[in-house]
């Protein structure tokens, strides 16, 4: 039984190749719809999935299960419609508030305070402009996933004393010192202060959603940064990461009570702070990409329908050209279901060939996009399986009527036909 099944599969595959080789142009034009359909589906899915993964990774780098306390509401979006007037007069987060949050909020695992501004940095007459200056507190590196490539991060003693030490971004190290390795131990001048470089952050690459840009930055301890920055003019923010067994919603509820108490707000008074949940950004991104995937499926469906009619046309022609052969097979004992199976498999194989061409084009697309973009674009194994599954489904659907026609032929009439 197994041997017979394998013989049918082999015979169908052989006939599909013969059909492809005998009528190259006709077959190519008929399979073109399948090729374009698979290219559209897998191309869109692979690109959108890779883009979404990259953005989701950037969101996760802001801190998993983390709430950003700010006077600005990040979910309100940007642009000319942003209700800045609603938030501009709110009080900015303060370092002392972060300390109170750590003491009062049991659901908080880590809490960090950060300020930032932009200015020039120098080394032996070489100057870089518009460098980001970050002033951070102790738990910052526990929430952020930046990683130190060379050297080390700040010690507890350096956080407490506010010593003249700094951790710089990879791009700063390369431009001023030639490489990250040679930067450690050197000095850098920031706003008239000389600081020793104790570490260089791993290369992060460009971000698509904004957030922390460590490649072009210098980090200082918060106690030192107060000597060169005005806290009220540096976009201060408090980051709070929840305990491992605490949901972001529970953390948000807990922080709401703590912040209202710190700001001495009555129960009827509106909140004068924003709690920006990183998980909300992740969910919003997933929702936005659903529409892109639907658009890709819609375009691909049209191509697949056209391709399905093309394959059906090939199969009708194939049945007509092999009518005598079909009659002879049935005359010597071939059952209708065997004839039906052979033609369905042939139709499926033709679609798989078109699908493989489409996958090859998608692979070339991923290579081009990976070179053009700042993140890898790839075809996952699940998408390859999906492509083959679609080809088999479309092939069976397109070849069913011609195969049924062949299976129902009367052997005597078929043999006599020309």
Secondary structure, DSSP 8 states (H G I E B T S, - for coil): -HHHHHHHHHHHHHHHHHHHHHTHHHHHHHHHHHHHHHHHHHHHHHHHHHHHHHHHHHHHHT-TTEEEEESS-GGG--STT--HHHHTTS----HHHHHHHHHH-TTEEEEEEEEEEEEEEEETTEEEEEEEEEEE-TTHHHH----EEEE----HHHHHHT-SEEEE-HHHHHHHHSSHHHHTT-EEEETTEEEEEEEEE------SS-S---TTEEEEEHHHHTTT--GGGS--EEEEEE-TT--HHHHHHHHHHHHHHHTT--TTS--SSEEEEHHHHHHHHHHHHHHHHHHHHHHHHHHHHHHHHHHHHHHHHHHHHTHHHHHHHHHTT--HHHHHHHHHHHHHHHHHHHHHHHHHHHHHHHHHHHHHSSS-----HHHHHHHHHHHHHHHHHHHHHHHHHHHT--HHHHHH--
